[in-house]
Amino acid sequence: MKLSNILSRSTALRSGVAALALAATVATTSTAHAATTLVETGSSLLYPLFNLWVPAFTAANPAVQITTTSTGSGAGIAQSIKNLVQIGASDAYMSNALVHKNPNMLNIPLAISAQAVNYNLPGLGDTHLKLSGPILAGIYSGKITMWNDHAIRAANPGVKLPAHKIIAIHRVDGSGDTFIFTQYLSSSTPSWASTVRYGTAVSWPAVADAIGANGNSGMVSAAAANPYSIAYIGVSYAAQAAKAGLGVAELKTADGQYVLPTPETVGAAAASVVTDTPPDERISMIFAHGSNAYPIANYEYAIINAQQPDAATAAALRTFLNWAVTDGNAPQYLNQVQFLPLPTAIQILSKTQIAKIK
């Protein structure tokens, strides 16, 4: 064979190999960048935790991208049911009626949280007011209108309370915080239970000077801007509430003690319901048993449709949720937002539910 022919064939072979290598590189690059995107929306109480979780998770799992927004638990539940998002974040579990209508929906606990009752009371200093369900129901129903009302004075002997009107602040968006707060009021006050009841949205009684706010950040801002106000705020906003100068109430437990929302008291509430938590994990921690069990604690839920539109989305969801209830329950994340990790038995229940996502 002539040298020229040999060189020609060699050049062609090298060109072919180069073309194959380029095609392989393009294919590999294309696959690497074909990430599955998950959309989360809902609970403003969970939102700060998702903001910690998402960067850490996606750094370790670049094939899954997650967008997260704070819209309130009611929106999270509704949009997940309608398949508009993959993850509906909620402080509230779905009602029996909603579950009956939507049997494919899962309520998966991701962590444990609680709700504080905060107030802007000038001159009180570092004193923690003692409040109860009936007192708060009286405030939010308009039956207790003054800070020096006899019921508040009786619970706080020796505390100088101002003769000033109370400004009650409530959520106007569909809210898991409203769900657990009104559960607390319903569980402690028969008149509230028979009229207003509880839910992610309720018909608030008409109370003079009452203020509506959106999200936990809105509750903090409204309370900070209005001296003599009171608000219910998720503990993941404790730092913002403290920075705004808001006080934190000691709430009356089922056993008649007054406790603050601390890791010990919230942990006691969570520990008391572990063996009672059903396989679908829908359970209330309101007035959990134990003298030091904080009365407004809860599981933080991911509301998920078990039937996803494709295998890739289902796999991405399982990967993220399993990470959230294990690695994501580490102190480096939870401590920053005052959350507590799931007990081992509840992690197992959550993983069992996660495995149902197809």
CORZINOR-V141263 format. One record per run of one state. SS is the DSSP state (H for helix, E for strand, - for the rest). FROM is the first residue (numbers start at 1). LEN is the number of residues. Records with the same first field share a line. If there is no record, write none. Layout:
SS=FROM-LEN, FROM-LEN
//
This chain:
-=1-2, 33-3, 43-1, 61-3, 71-2, 82-5, 91-5, 102-3, 121-9, 132-1, 142-4, 147-3, 156-9, 166-1, 172-4, 189-1, 196-15, 214-1, 226-3, 244-3, 249-1, 253-5, 260-3, 273-24, 306-5, 326-1, 330-1, 338-2, 341-3, 355-4
H=3-30, 44-17, 73-9, 96-6, 133-9, 150-6, 176-13, 190-6, 215-11, 235-9, 263-10, 311-15, 327-3, 331-7, 344-11
E=36-7, 64-7, 87-4, 105-16, 130-2, 146-1, 165-1, 167-5, 211-3, 229-6, 247-2, 250-3, 258-2, 297-9, 340-1
//
